[in-house]
Amino acid sequence: MRLAAKLGHWTLHETHALDARVVELSDQLIFEMLVDDTFGFTCGMRLAFCEGVALPVGGGIWLIGMRRENETVTEAMIEVLRARREMVFS
């Protein structure tokens, strides 16, 4: 997805990746980027990602999930994202 390329311009503790807003989820070092382009949906999307700074290959941004902007974050979703984040680091 071409809009995910904006994450290449994001750094930790920044609130935006170029013109896309970034927020942290639940103090888990899991972040979401709000994508306003609707891609034919009725609302925008949120891309969940983590930063793999501990990786021996120099780190990088890892996309680990996606949800509709108006979809409520549940504890089950957070658990899935945590598990995916752990897979990035293992």
PyMOL Python script that loads the backbone (N, CA, C, O; Angstrom):
from pymol import cmd

cmd.read_pdbstr("""\
ATOM      1  N   MET A   1       0.845  -1.163   0.000  1.00  0.00           N
ATOM      2  CA  MET A   1       0.000   0.000   0.000  1.00  0.00           C
ATOM      3  C   MET A   1       0.896   1.234   0.000  1.00  0.00           C
ATOM      4  O   MET A   1       1.772   1.386   0.852  1.00  0.00           O
ATOM      5  N   ARG A   2       0.662   2.095  -0.955  1.00  0.00           N
ATOM      6  CA  ARG A   2       1.540   3.257  -1.133  1.00  0.00           C
ATOM      7  C   ARG A   2       1.503   4.215   0.057  1.00  0.00           C
ATOM      8  O   ARG A   2       2.507   4.864   0.349  1.00  0.00           O
ATOM      9  N   LEU A   3       0.376   4.316   0.745  1.00  0.00           N
ATOM     10  CA  LEU A   3       0.298   5.242   1.880  1.00  0.00           C
ATOM     11  C   LEU A   3       1.110   4.745   3.080  1.00  0.00           C
ATOM     12  O   LEU A   3       1.546   5.551   3.903  1.00  0.00           O
ATOM     13  N   ALA A   4       1.315   3.444   3.188  1.00  0.00           N
ATOM     14  CA  ALA A   4       2.155   2.909   4.270  1.00  0.00           C
ATOM     15  C   ALA A   4       3.593   3.383   4.119  1.00  0.00           C
ATOM     16  O   ALA A   4       4.341   3.397   5.097  1.00  0.00           O
ATOM     17  N   ALA A   5       3.990   3.769   2.916  1.00  0.00           N
ATOM     18  CA  ALA A   5       5.352   4.270   2.697  1.00  0.00           C
ATOM     19  C   ALA A   5       5.618   5.541   3.499  1.00  0.00           C
ATOM     20  O   ALA A   5       6.775   5.893   3.729  1.00  0.00           O
ATOM     21  N   LYS A   6       4.575   6.225   3.921  1.00  0.00           N
ATOM     22  CA  LYS A   6       4.752   7.422   4.757  1.00  0.00           C
ATOM     23  C   LYS A   6       5.451   7.080   6.066  1.00  0.00           C
ATOM     24  O   LYS A   6       6.114   7.928   6.663  1.00  0.00           O
ATOM     25  N   LEU A   7       5.301   5.838   6.509  1.00  0.00           N
ATOM     26  CA  LEU A   7       5.931   5.436   7.770  1.00  0.00           C
ATOM     27  C   LEU A   7       7.450   5.480   7.688  1.00  0.00           C
ATOM     28  O   LEU A   7       8.119   5.526   8.720  1.00  0.00           O
ATOM     29  N   GLY A   8       8.000   5.467   6.496  1.00  0.00           N
ATOM     30  CA  GLY A   8       9.432   5.613   6.327  1.00  0.00           C
ATOM     31  C   GLY A   8       9.935   6.976   6.773  1.00  0.00           C
ATOM     32  O   GLY A   8      11.137   7.162   6.967  1.00  0.00           O
ATOM     33  N   HIS A   9       9.025   7.932   6.938  1.00  0.00           N
ATOM     34  CA  HIS A   9       9.381   9.292   7.369  1.00  0.00           C
ATOM     35  C   HIS A   9       9.008   9.544   8.830  1.00  0.00           C
ATOM     36  O   HIS A   9       9.085  10.677   9.306  1.00  0.00           O
ATOM     37  N   TRP A  10       8.604   8.489   9.541  1.00  0.00           N
ATOM     38  CA  TRP A  10       8.190   8.611  10.935  1.00  0.00           C
ATOM     39  C   TRP A  10       9.337   8.231  11.853  1.00  0.00           C
ATOM     40  O   TRP A  10      10.100   7.312  11.554  1.00  0.00           O
ATOM     41  N   THR A  11       9.461   8.940  12.980  1.00  0.00           N
ATOM     42  CA  THR A  11      10.419   8.566  14.014  1.00  0.00           C
ATOM     43  C   THR A  11       9.677   8.464  15.344  1.00  0.00           C
ATOM     44  O   THR A  11       8.653   9.115  15.548  1.00  0.00           O
ATOM     45  N   LEU A  12      10.199   7.650  16.232  1.00  0.00           N
ATOM     46  CA  LEU A  12       9.590   7.416  17.537  1.00  0.00           C
ATOM     47  C   LEU A  12       9.310   8.742  18.242  1.00  0.00           C
ATOM     48  O   LEU A  12      10.132   9.657  18.202  1.00  0.00           O
ATOM     49  N   HIS A  13       8.161   8.840  18.879  1.00  0.00           N
ATOM     50  CA  HIS A  13       7.687  10.000  19.631  1.00  0.00           C
ATOM     51  C   HIS A  13       7.153  11.125  18.732  1.00  0.00           C
ATOM     52  O   HIS A  13       6.771  12.180  19.237  1.00  0.00           O
ATOM     53  N   GLU A  14       7.121  10.917  17.429  1.00  0.00           N
ATOM     54  CA  GLU A  14       6.519  11.906  16.532  1.00  0.00           C
ATOM     55  C   GLU A  14       5.018  11.629  16.425  1.00  0.00           C
ATOM     56  O   GLU A  14       4.586  10.479  16.507  1.00  0.00           O
ATOM     57  N   THR A  15       4.233  12.682  16.242  1.00  0.00           N
ATOM     58  CA  THR A  15       2.781  12.527  16.147  1.00  0.00           C
ATOM     59  C   THR A  15       2.284  12.417  14.710  1.00  0.00           C
ATOM     60  O   THR A  15       1.095  12.199  14.478  1.00  0.00           O
ATOM     61  N   HIS A  16       3.188  12.565  13.749  1.00  0.00           N
ATOM     62  CA  HIS A  16       2.798  12.475  12.337  1.00  0.00           C
ATOM     63  C   HIS A  16       3.881  11.781  11.519  1.00  0.00           C
ATOM     64  O   HIS A  16       5.072  11.876  11.814  1.00  0.00           O
ATOM     65  N   ALA A  17       3.433  11.088  10.494  1.00  0.00           N
ATOM     66  CA  ALA A  17       4.311  10.562   9.450  1.00  0.00           C
ATOM     67  C   ALA A  17       3.911  11.333   8.200  1.00  0.00           C
ATOM     68  O   ALA A  17       2.901  11.027   7.566  1.00  0.00           O
ATOM     69  N   LEU A  18       4.709  12.331   7.854  1.00  0.00           N
ATOM     70  CA  LEU A  18       4.334  13.315   6.833  1.00  0.00           C
ATOM     71  C   LEU A  18       3.002  13.919   7.231  1.00  0.00           C
ATOM     72  O   LEU A  18       2.932  14.595   8.258  1.00  0.00           O
ATOM     73  N   ASP A  19       1.918  13.703   6.449  1.00  0.00           N
ATOM     74  CA  ASP A  19       0.632  14.324   6.786  1.00  0.00           C
ATOM     75  C   ASP A  19      -0.328  13.369   7.487  1.00  0.00           C
ATOM     76  O   ASP A  19      -1.488  13.723   7.698  1.00  0.00           O
ATOM     77  N   ALA A  20       0.119  12.175   7.852  1.00  0.00           N
ATOM     78  CA  ALA A  20      -0.739  11.181   8.503  1.00  0.00           C
ATOM     79  C   ALA A  20      -0.499  11.192  10.010  1.00  0.00           C
ATOM     80  O   ALA A  20       0.643  11.179  10.469  1.00  0.00           O
ATOM     81  N   ARG A  21      -1.587  11.216  10.768  1.00  0.00           N
ATOM     82  CA  ARG A  21      -1.499  11.241  12.227  1.00  0.00           C
ATOM     83  C   ARG A  21      -1.112   9.856  12.755  1.00  0.00           C
ATOM     84  O   ARG A  21      -1.586   8.837  12.253  1.00  0.00           O
ATOM     85  N   VAL A  22      -0.242   9.832  13.780  1.00  0.00           N
ATOM     86  CA  VAL A  22       0.205   8.590  14.406  1.00  0.00           C
ATOM     87  C   VAL A  22      -0.088   8.677  15.899  1.00  0.00           C
ATOM     88  O   VAL A  22       0.207   9.689  16.536  1.00  0.00           O
ATOM     89  N   VAL A  23      -0.671   7.608  16.460  1.00  0.00           N
ATOM     90  CA  VAL A  23      -0.943   7.536  17.893  1.00  0.00           C
ATOM     91  C   VAL A  23      -0.420   6.218  18.436  1.00  0.00           C
ATOM     92  O   VAL A  23      -0.337   5.229  17.709  1.00  0.00           O
ATOM     93  N   GLU A  24      -0.065   6.206  19.722  1.00  0.00           N
ATOM     94  CA  GLU A  24       0.383   4.980  20.369  1.00  0.00           C
ATOM     95  C   GLU A  24      -0.811   4.299  21.015  1.00  0.00           C
ATOM     96  O   GLU A  24      -1.673   4.962  21.592  1.00  0.00           O
ATOM     97  N   LEU A  25      -0.863   2.977  20.919  1.00  0.00           N
ATOM     98  CA  LEU A  25      -1.924   2.198  21.552  1.00  0.00           C
ATOM     99  C   LEU A  25      -1.443   1.636  22.881  1.00  0.00           C
ATOM    100  O   LEU A  25      -0.442   0.920  22.913  1.00  0.00           O
ATOM    101  N   SER A  26      -2.105   1.931  23.941  1.00  0.00           N
ATOM    102  CA  SER A  26      -1.950   1.290  25.248  1.00  0.00           C
ATOM    103  C   SER A  26      -0.541   1.152  25.780  1.00  0.00           C
ATOM    104  O   SER A  26      -0.263   0.163  26.458  1.00  0.00           O
ATOM    105  N   ASP A  27       0.345   2.054  25.526  1.00  0.00           N
ATOM    106  CA  ASP A  27       1.716   1.975  26.055  1.00  0.00           C
ATOM    107  C   ASP A  27       2.385   0.641  25.752  1.00  0.00           C
ATOM    108  O   ASP A  27       3.144   0.129  26.575  1.00  0.00           O
ATOM    109  N   GLN A  28       2.117   0.082  24.600  1.00  0.00           N
ATOM    110  CA  GLN A  28       2.670  -1.224  24.237  1.00  0.00           C
ATOM    111  C   GLN A  28       3.735  -1.117  23.155  1.00  0.00           C
ATOM    112  O   GLN A  28       4.187  -2.134  22.629  1.00  0.00           O
ATOM    113  N   LEU A  29       4.141   0.104  22.818  1.00  0.00           N
ATOM    114  CA  LEU A  29       5.030   0.328  21.680  1.00  0.00           C
ATOM    115  C   LEU A  29       4.416  -0.215  20.392  1.00  0.00           C
ATOM    116  O   LEU A  29       5.110  -0.679  19.487  1.00  0.00           O
ATOM    117  N   ILE A  30       3.092  -0.137  20.348  1.00  0.00           N
ATOM    118  CA  ILE A  30       2.325  -0.426  19.144  1.00  0.00           C
ATOM    119  C   ILE A  30       1.665   0.886  18.759  1.00  0.00           C
ATOM    120  O   ILE A  30       1.077   1.562  19.604  1.00  0.00           O
ATOM    121  N   PHE A  31       1.759   1.243  17.499  1.00  0.00           N
ATOM    122  CA  PHE A  31       1.277   2.527  17.024  1.00  0.00           C
ATOM    123  C   PHE A  31       0.255   2.323  15.916  1.00  0.00           C
ATOM    124  O   PHE A  31       0.194   1.258  15.301  1.00  0.00           O
ATOM    125  N   GLU A  32      -0.544   3.352  15.669  1.00  0.00           N
ATOM    126  CA  GLU A  32      -1.477   3.342  14.551  1.00  0.00           C
ATOM    127  C   GLU A  32      -1.305   4.609  13.737  1.00  0.00           C
ATOM    128  O   GLU A  32      -1.138   5.699  14.284  1.00  0.00           O
ATOM    129  N   MET A  33      -1.348   4.450  12.426  1.00  0.00           N
ATOM    130  CA  MET A  33      -1.336   5.589  11.518  1.00  0.00           C
ATOM    131  C   MET A  33      -2.721   5.689  10.903  1.00  0.00           C
ATOM    132  O   MET A  33      -3.237   4.716  10.354  1.00  0.00           O
ATOM    133  N   LEU A  34      -3.317   6.866  10.998  1.00  0.00           N
ATOM    134  CA  LEU A  34      -4.635   7.098  10.421  1.00  0.00           C
ATOM    135  C   LEU A  34      -4.477   7.435   8.944  1.00  0.00           C
ATOM    136  O   LEU A  34      -3.776   8.380   8.581  1.00  0.00           O
ATOM    137  N   VAL A  35      -5.138   6.650   8.102  1.00  0.00           N
ATOM    138  CA  VAL A  35      -5.116   6.871   6.661  1.00  0.00           C
ATOM    139  C   VAL A  35      -6.494   7.418   6.279  1.00  0.00           C
ATOM    140  O   VAL A  35      -7.495   6.705   6.343  1.00  0.00           O
ATOM    141  N   ASP A  36      -6.532   8.689   5.882  1.00  0.00           N
ATOM    142  CA  ASP A  36      -7.799   9.331   5.577  1.00  0.00           C
ATOM    143  C   ASP A  36      -8.377   8.935   4.227  1.00  0.00           C
ATOM    144  O   ASP A  36      -9.587   9.033   4.022  1.00  0.00           O
ATOM    145  N   ASP A  37      -7.536   8.494   3.309  1.00  0.00           N
ATOM    146  CA  ASP A  37      -8.021   8.046   2.002  1.00  0.00           C
ATOM    147  C   ASP A  37      -8.913   6.841   2.249  1.00  0.00           C
ATOM    148  O   ASP A  37      -8.493   5.891   2.910  1.00  0.00           O
ATOM    149  N   THR A  38     -10.129   6.860   1.733  1.00  0.00           N
ATOM    150  CA  THR A  38     -11.104   5.837   2.094  1.00  0.00           C
ATOM    151  C   THR A  38     -11.024   4.574   1.256  1.00  0.00           C
ATOM    152  O   THR A  38     -11.640   3.579   1.637  1.00  0.00           O
ATOM    153  N   PHE A  39     -10.315   4.547   0.155  1.00  0.00           N
ATOM    154  CA  PHE A  39     -10.166   3.347  -0.669  1.00  0.00           C
ATOM    155  C   PHE A  39     -11.510   2.708  -1.006  1.00  0.00           C
ATOM    156  O   PHE A  39     -11.600   1.487  -1.135  1.00  0.00           O
ATOM    157  N   GLY A  40     -12.547   3.517  -1.147  1.00  0.00           N
ATOM    158  CA  GLY A  40     -13.865   2.982  -1.460  1.00  0.00           C
ATOM    159  C   GLY A  40     -14.668   2.565  -0.246  1.00  0.00           C
ATOM    160  O   GLY A  40     -15.821   2.159  -0.388  1.00  0.00           O
ATOM    161  N   PHE A  41     -14.088   2.654   0.955  1.00  0.00           N
ATOM    162  CA  PHE A  41     -14.819   2.341   2.173  1.00  0.00           C
ATOM    163  C   PHE A  41     -15.570   3.587   2.623  1.00  0.00           C
ATOM    164  O   PHE A  41     -15.392   4.666   2.058  1.00  0.00           O
ATOM    165  N   THR A  42     -16.416   3.433   3.650  1.00  0.00           N
ATOM    166  CA  THR A  42     -17.165   4.578   4.144  1.00  0.00           C
ATOM    167  C   THR A  42     -16.368   5.412   5.132  1.00  0.00           C
ATOM    168  O   THR A  42     -16.818   6.484   5.536  1.00  0.00           O
ATOM    169  N   CYS A  43     -15.206   4.945   5.522  1.00  0.00           N
ATOM    170  CA  CYS A  43     -14.381   5.708   6.460  1.00  0.00           C
ATOM    171  C   CYS A  43     -12.923   5.388   6.183  1.00  0.00           C
ATOM    172  O   CYS A  43     -12.613   4.568   5.318  1.00  0.00           O
ATOM    173  N   GLY A  44     -12.049   6.020   6.902  1.00  0.00           N
ATOM    174  CA  GLY A  44     -10.622   5.773   6.732  1.00  0.00           C
ATOM    175  C   GLY A  44     -10.194   4.477   7.405  1.00  0.00           C
ATOM    176  O   GLY A  44     -11.011   3.753   7.974  1.00  0.00           O
ATOM    177  N   MET A  45      -8.903   4.202   7.327  1.00  0.00           N
ATOM    178  CA  MET A  45      -8.333   3.000   7.916  1.00  0.00           C
ATOM    179  C   MET A  45      -7.246   3.396   8.909  1.00  0.00           C
ATOM    180  O   MET A  45      -6.695   4.495   8.848  1.00  0.00           O
ATOM    181  N   ARG A  46      -6.955   2.484   9.816  1.00  0.00           N
ATOM    182  CA  ARG A  46      -5.847   2.656  10.752  1.00  0.00           C
ATOM    183  C   ARG A  46      -4.896   1.482  10.558  1.00  0.00           C
ATOM    184  O   ARG A  46      -5.300   0.322  10.631  1.00  0.00           O
ATOM    185  N   LEU A  47      -3.637   1.797  10.313  1.00  0.00           N
ATOM    186  CA  LEU A  47      -2.612   0.771  10.142  1.00  0.00           C
ATOM    187  C   LEU A  47      -1.839   0.625  11.444  1.00  0.00           C
ATOM    188  O   LEU A  47      -1.221   1.582  11.909  1.00  0.00           O
ATOM    189  N   ALA A  48      -1.869  -0.552  12.029  1.00  0.00           N
ATOM    190  CA  ALA A  48      -1.118  -0.814  13.259  1.00  0.00           C
ATOM    191  C   ALA A  48       0.292  -1.234  12.872  1.00  0.00           C
ATOM    192  O   ALA A  48       0.483  -2.018  11.943  1.00  0.00           O
ATOM    193  N   PHE A  49       1.285  -0.704  13.593  1.00  0.00           N
ATOM    194  CA  PHE A  49       2.673  -1.028  13.283  1.00  0.00           C
ATOM    195  C   PHE A  49       3.520  -0.962  14.533  1.00  0.00           C
ATOM    196  O   PHE A  49       3.114  -0.401  15.551  1.00  0.00           O
ATOM    197  N   CYS A  50       4.697  -1.541  14.442  1.00  0.00           N
ATOM    198  CA  CYS A  50       5.677  -1.409  15.510  1.00  0.00           C
ATOM    199  C   CYS A  50       7.015  -1.132  14.863  1.00  0.00           C
ATOM    200  O   CYS A  50       7.216  -1.387  13.676  1.00  0.00           O
ATOM    201  N   GLU A  51       7.919  -0.610  15.654  1.00  0.00           N
ATOM    202  CA  GLU A  51       9.251  -0.296  15.159  1.00  0.00           C
ATOM    203  C   GLU A  51      10.203  -1.357  15.675  1.00  0.00           C
ATOM    204  O   GLU A  51      10.339  -1.544  16.884  1.00  0.00           O
ATOM    205  N   GLY A  52      10.860  -2.050  14.762  1.00  0.00           N
ATOM    206  CA  GLY A  52      11.749  -3.140  15.136  1.00  0.00           C
ATOM    207  C   GLY A  52      13.171  -2.684  15.377  1.00  0.00           C
ATOM    208  O   GLY A  52      14.089  -3.169  14.715  1.00  0.00           O
ATOM    209  N   VAL A  53      13.380  -1.771  16.301  1.00  0.00           N
ATOM    210  CA  VAL A  53      14.715  -1.219  16.528  1.00  0.00           C
ATOM    211  C   VAL A  53      15.673  -2.234  17.110  1.00  0.00           C
ATOM    212  O   VAL A  53      16.885  -2.052  17.001  1.00  0.00           O
ATOM    213  N   ALA A  54      15.180  -3.292  17.723  1.00  0.00           N
ATOM    214  CA  ALA A  54      16.068  -4.272  18.352  1.00  0.00           C
ATOM    215  C   ALA A  54      16.558  -5.332  17.370  1.00  0.00           C
ATOM    216  O   ALA A  54      17.350  -6.198  17.742  1.00  0.00           O
ATOM    217  N   LEU A  55      16.108  -5.276  16.152  1.00  0.00           N
ATOM    218  CA  LEU A  55      16.509  -6.294  15.191  1.00  0.00           C
ATOM    219  C   LEU A  55      17.953  -6.114  14.768  1.00  0.00           C
ATOM    220  O   LEU A  55      18.421  -4.984  14.630  1.00  0.00           O
ATOM    221  N   PRO A  56      18.665  -7.210  14.559  1.00  0.00           N
ATOM    222  CA  PRO A  56      20.078  -7.102  14.182  1.00  0.00           C
ATOM    223  C   PRO A  56      20.284  -6.515  12.787  1.00  0.00           C
ATOM    224  O   PRO A  56      21.388  -6.071  12.471  1.00  0.00           O
ATOM    225  N   VAL A  57      19.264  -6.502  11.958  1.00  0.00           N
ATOM    226  CA  VAL A  57      19.413  -5.971  10.604  1.00  0.00           C
ATOM    227  C   VAL A  57      19.204  -4.465  10.544  1.00  0.00           C
ATOM    228  O   VAL A  57      19.098  -3.906   9.452  1.00  0.00           O
ATOM    229  N   GLY A  58      19.144  -3.801  11.680  1.00  0.00           N
ATOM    230  CA  GLY A  58      19.052  -2.350  11.679  1.00  0.00           C
ATOM    231  C   GLY A  58      17.667  -1.797  11.919  1.00  0.00           C
ATOM    232  O   GLY A  58      17.462  -0.589  11.803  1.00  0.00           O
ATOM    233  N   GLY A  59      16.714  -2.641  12.248  1.00  0.00           N
ATOM    234  CA  GLY A  59      15.382  -2.174  12.573  1.00  0.00           C
ATOM    235  C   GLY A  59      14.514  -1.980  11.361  1.00  0.00           C
ATOM    236  O   GLY A  59      14.825  -2.465  10.274  1.00  0.00           O
ATOM    237  N   GLY A  60      13.438  -1.279  11.547  1.00  0.00           N
ATOM    238  CA  GLY A  60      12.491  -1.028  10.480  1.00  0.00           C
ATOM    239  C   GLY A  60      11.086  -0.938  11.041  1.00  0.00           C
ATOM    240  O   GLY A  60      10.856  -1.180  12.226  1.00  0.00           O
ATOM    241  N   ILE A  61      10.159  -0.589  10.179  1.00  0.00           N
ATOM    242  CA  ILE A  61       8.744  -0.494  10.542  1.00  0.00           C
ATOM    243  C   ILE A  61       8.065  -1.780  10.088  1.00  0.00           C
ATOM    244  O   ILE A  61       8.249  -2.221   8.954  1.00  0.00           O
ATOM    245  N   TRP A  62       7.283  -2.376  10.977  1.00  0.00           N
ATOM    246  CA  TRP A  62       6.574  -3.612  10.686  1.00  0.00           C
ATOM    247  C   TRP A  62       5.073  -3.371  10.791  1.00  0.00           C
ATOM    248  O   TRP A  62       4.580  -3.032  11.867  1.00  0.00           O
ATOM    249  N   LEU A  63       4.340  -3.539   9.693  1.00  0.00           N
ATOM    250  CA  LEU A  63       2.879  -3.452   9.719  1.00  0.00           C
ATOM    251  C   LEU A  63       2.346  -4.726  10.333  1.00  0.00           C
ATOM    252  O   LEU A  63       2.657  -5.820   9.860  1.00  0.00           O
ATOM    253  N   ILE A  64       1.543  -4.603  11.385  1.00  0.00           N
ATOM    254  CA  ILE A  64       1.061  -5.787  12.090  1.00  0.00           C
ATOM    255  C   ILE A  64      -0.456  -5.877  12.156  1.00  0.00           C
ATOM    256  O   ILE A  64      -0.986  -6.825  12.735  1.00  0.00           O
ATOM    257  N   GLY A  65      -1.169  -4.913  11.577  1.00  0.00           N
ATOM    258  CA  GLY A  65      -2.626  -4.990  11.584  1.00  0.00           C
ATOM    259  C   GLY A  65      -3.266  -3.811  10.897  1.00  0.00           C
ATOM    260  O   GLY A  65      -2.609  -2.827  10.555  1.00  0.00           O
ATOM    261  N   MET A  66      -4.581  -3.935  10.701  1.00  0.00           N
ATOM    262  CA  MET A  66      -5.350  -2.866  10.070  1.00  0.00           C
ATOM    263  C   MET A  66      -6.778  -2.952  10.602  1.00  0.00           C
ATOM    264  O   MET A  66      -7.287  -4.043  10.858  1.00  0.00           O
ATOM    265  N   ARG A  67      -7.418  -1.799  10.767  1.00  0.00           N
ATOM    266  CA  ARG A  67      -8.832  -1.763  11.143  1.00  0.00           C
ATOM    267  C   ARG A  67      -9.472  -0.525  10.550  1.00  0.00           C
ATOM    268  O   ARG A  67      -8.787   0.429  10.181  1.00  0.00           O
ATOM    269  N   ARG A  68     -10.799  -0.547  10.461  1.00  0.00           N
ATOM    270  CA  ARG A  68     -11.530   0.637  10.011  1.00  0.00           C
ATOM    271  C   ARG A  68     -11.419   1.715  11.079  1.00  0.00           C
ATOM    272  O   ARG A  68     -11.324   1.415  12.269  1.00  0.00           O
ATOM    273  N   GLU A  69     -11.431   2.952  10.652  1.00  0.00           N
ATOM    274  CA  GLU A  69     -11.289   4.070  11.600  1.00  0.00           C
ATOM    275  C   GLU A  69     -12.384   4.059  12.655  1.00  0.00           C
ATOM    276  O   GLU A  69     -12.128   4.390  13.813  1.00  0.00           O
ATOM    277  N   ASN A  70     -13.601   3.684  12.270  1.00  0.00           N
ATOM    278  CA  ASN A  70     -14.714   3.721  13.222  1.00  0.00           C
ATOM    279  C   ASN A  70     -14.881   2.416  13.994  1.00  0.00           C
ATOM    280  O   ASN A  70     -15.840   2.277  14.753  1.00  0.00           O
ATOM    281  N   GLU A  71     -13.978   1.464  13.821  1.00  0.00           N
ATOM    282  CA  GLU A  71     -14.026   0.197  14.535  1.00  0.00           C
ATOM    283  C   GLU A  71     -13.372   0.367  15.906  1.00  0.00           C
ATOM    284  O   GLU A  71     -12.246   0.855  16.003  1.00  0.00           O
ATOM    285  N   THR A  72     -14.061  -0.027  16.941  1.00  0.00           N
ATOM    286  CA  THR A  72     -13.567   0.122  18.307  1.00  0.00           C
ATOM    287  C   THR A  72     -12.428  -0.858  18.578  1.00  0.00           C
ATOM    288  O   THR A  72     -12.491  -2.023  18.187  1.00  0.00           O
ATOM    289  N   VAL A  73     -11.396  -0.375  19.247  1.00  0.00           N
ATOM    290  CA  VAL A  73     -10.289  -1.238  19.653  1.00  0.00           C
ATOM    291  C   VAL A  73     -10.741  -2.039  20.863  1.00  0.00           C
ATOM    292  O   VAL A  73     -11.205  -1.472  21.852  1.00  0.00           O
ATOM    293  N   THR A  74     -10.605  -3.350  20.785  1.00  0.00           N
ATOM    294  CA  THR A  74     -10.969  -4.218  21.901  1.00  0.00           C
ATOM    295  C   THR A  74      -9.710  -4.786  22.539  1.00  0.00           C
ATOM    296  O   THR A  74      -8.626  -4.727  21.959  1.00  0.00           O
ATOM    297  N   GLU A  75      -9.865  -5.330  23.728  1.00  0.00           N
ATOM    298  CA  GLU A  75      -8.726  -5.962  24.398  1.00  0.00           C
ATOM    299  C   GLU A  75      -8.232  -7.151  23.585  1.00  0.00           C
ATOM    300  O   GLU A  75      -7.031  -7.420  23.552  1.00  0.00           O
ATOM    301  N   ALA A  76      -9.138  -7.862  22.932  1.00  0.00           N
ATOM    302  CA  ALA A  76      -8.736  -8.998  22.091  1.00  0.00           C
ATOM    303  C   ALA A  76      -7.859  -8.525  20.926  1.00  0.00           C
ATOM    304  O   ALA A  76      -6.878  -9.184  20.579  1.00  0.00           O
ATOM    305  N   MET A  77      -8.212  -7.383  20.321  1.00  0.00           N
ATOM    306  CA  MET A  77      -7.387  -6.825  19.237  1.00  0.00           C
ATOM    307  C   MET A  77      -5.999  -6.468  19.744  1.00  0.00           C
ATOM    308  O   MET A  77      -4.996  -6.747  19.087  1.00  0.00           O
ATOM    309  N   ILE A  78      -5.950  -5.850  20.919  1.00  0.00           N
ATOM    310  CA  ILE A  78      -4.664  -5.467  21.506  1.00  0.00           C
ATOM    311  C   ILE A  78      -3.815  -6.713  21.756  1.00  0.00           C
ATOM    312  O   ILE A  78      -2.611  -6.697  21.501  1.00  0.00           O
ATOM    313  N   GLU A  79      -4.421  -7.789  22.250  1.00  0.00           N
ATOM    314  CA  GLU A  79      -3.680  -9.028  22.503  1.00  0.00           C
ATOM    315  C   GLU A  79      -3.106  -9.604  21.210  1.00  0.00           C
ATOM    316  O   GLU A  79      -1.972 -10.081  21.195  1.00  0.00           O
ATOM    317  N   VAL A  80      -3.885  -9.561  20.124  1.00  0.00           N
ATOM    318  CA  VAL A  80      -3.398 -10.045  18.830  1.00  0.00           C
ATOM    319  C   VAL A  80      -2.223  -9.196  18.364  1.00  0.00           C
ATOM    320  O   VAL A  80      -1.221  -9.727  17.886  1.00  0.00           O
ATOM    321  N   LEU A  81      -2.343  -7.870  18.503  1.00  0.00           N
ATOM    322  CA  LEU A  81      -1.252  -6.986  18.089  1.00  0.00           C
ATOM    323  C   LEU A  81      -0.004  -7.200  18.944  1.00  0.00           C
ATOM    324  O   LEU A  81       1.115  -7.151  18.433  1.00  0.00           O
ATOM    325  N   ARG A  82      -0.191  -7.436  20.236  1.00  0.00           N
ATOM    326  CA  ARG A  82       0.948  -7.731  21.110  1.00  0.00           C
ATOM    327  C   ARG A  82       1.663  -9.009  20.654  1.00  0.00           C
ATOM    328  O   ARG A  82       2.892  -9.063  20.595  1.00  0.00           O
ATOM    329  N   ALA A  83       0.875 -10.021  20.337  1.00  0.00           N
ATOM    330  CA  ALA A  83       1.459 -11.292  19.885  1.00  0.00           C
ATOM    331  C   ALA A  83       2.212 -11.087  18.564  1.00  0.00           C
ATOM    332  O   ALA A  83       3.301 -11.632  18.384  1.00  0.00           O
ATOM    333  N   ARG A  84       1.649 -10.319  17.656  1.00  0.00           N
ATOM    334  CA  ARG A  84       2.335 -10.044  16.389  1.00  0.00           C
ATOM    335  C   ARG A  84       3.617  -9.259  16.616  1.00  0.00           C
ATOM    336  O   ARG A  84       4.628  -9.504  15.958  1.00  0.00           O
ATOM    337  N   ARG A  85       3.571  -8.311  17.552  1.00  0.00           N
ATOM    338  CA  ARG A  85       4.771  -7.540  17.874  1.00  0.00           C
ATOM    339  C   ARG A  85       5.850  -8.469  18.423  1.00  0.00           C
ATOM    340  O   ARG A  85       7.020  -8.342  18.063  1.00  0.00           O
ATOM    341  N   GLU A  86       5.467  -9.393  19.283  1.00  0.00           N
ATOM    342  CA  GLU A  86       6.435 -10.343  19.828  1.00  0.00           C
ATOM    343  C   GLU A  86       7.055 -11.205  18.732  1.00  0.00           C
ATOM    344  O   GLU A  86       8.234 -11.549  18.808  1.00  0.00           O
ATOM    345  N   MET A  87       6.268 -11.556  17.715  1.00  0.00           N
ATOM    346  CA  MET A  87       6.809 -12.348  16.596  1.00  0.00           C
ATOM    347  C   MET A  87       7.879 -11.551  15.834  1.00  0.00           C
ATOM    348  O   MET A  87       8.841 -12.127  15.327  1.00  0.00           O
ATOM    349  N   VAL A  88       7.707 -10.226  15.758  1.00  0.00           N
ATOM    350  CA  VAL A  88       8.701  -9.392  15.089  1.00  0.00           C
ATOM    351  C   VAL A  88      10.040  -9.487  15.804  1.00  0.00           C
ATOM    352  O   VAL A  88      11.091  -9.500  15.163  1.00  0.00           O
ATOM    353  N   PHE A  89      10.003  -9.552  17.132  1.00  0.00           N
ATOM    354  CA  PHE A  89      11.233  -9.541  17.919  1.00  0.00           C
ATOM    355  C   PHE A  89      11.787 -10.922  18.229  1.00  0.00           C
ATOM    356  O   PHE A  89      12.848 -11.039  18.842  1.00  0.00           O
ATOM    357  N   SER A  90      11.082 -11.967  17.816  1.00  0.00           N
ATOM    358  CA  SER A  90      11.607 -13.308  18.120  1.00  0.00           C
ATOM    359  C   SER A  90      12.227 -13.974  16.923  1.00  0.00           C
ATOM    360  O   SER A  90      12.710 -15.102  17.024  1.00  0.00           O
TER     361      SER A  90
END
""", "prot")
cmd.dss("prot")
cmd.show_as("cartoon", "prot")
cmd.util.cbc("prot")
cmd.orient("prot")
